[in-house]
Amino acid sequence: MSLRVQTVLYDGAEDQDFTGVLAAFGVLDDIRLSYVSADGPGTVTTASGAEITVGCPWSPETADLILVPGGGYGPGSAVDEQIHCGTLPNALARAKRPDLVLAAVCTGTLLLAAAGLTTDRPCTTHHVAKGDLAALGARVVGGRVVDDGDLVTSAGVTSGLDLGVWLVERLRGPEMALLVEEVLEYERRGTVWRSTKDHSSAVTPSTGVGSRTRRPT
């Protein structure tokens, strides 16, 4: 069965936060990538000004993994606006289920925190936002990538590449992760902090191998 990955977009989402992860996943053959928005289908303008068409409805029940990118930091940032609006955090809170992995890059973790999904959970975010994340009840730990089973987070911006390669290794094995590094000509940085708790309720690894690129729709 294909791995179904949904990337959550909203106006002002940081491009690098999600493109790095999708570049890693794009090396896989057996995968379905799609863009979704809590506001439904439409056009989203990213932090760089790129306009991306979101053609899929909000449908977390059809995903194996949901990726949440960040969108700046502080008052007036895209993440701040999403938190105060409440639509996206509420949608993420309702999306949680035992067999769904939630992943976030940079200040995307603050959106998961606003949804109540990081309370007493080990996680990380961009270094400037760690105090805010802790204030929201998360257990902020060291590590460029923090894997707590059904919650996987990474630090700032370019750490999305490390998150993507790590998720490929976890879900498809080390050989596929090495292939991703070769294709992207990128070697992972930093440490993956991984929980020792039971991961049986999260997406389980597969040994599938492939090299066809899949682009989100």
Protein Blocks (a to p, Z undefined) as FASTA:
>chain_A
ZZdddddddehiafklmmmmmmmmmmpmbbcdddddfkbpaddddfkopacddfbdcdfk
lpfbdcdddededehiaklmmmmnommmmmmmmmpcfklccddehjllmmmmmnopmgoi
acdddfklmmmmmmnopacdedjbdcehjaccddehjlmmmmmmmmmmmmnojklmmmmm
mmnopacehjddddfbdfklmccddfbdcfbdcddZZ
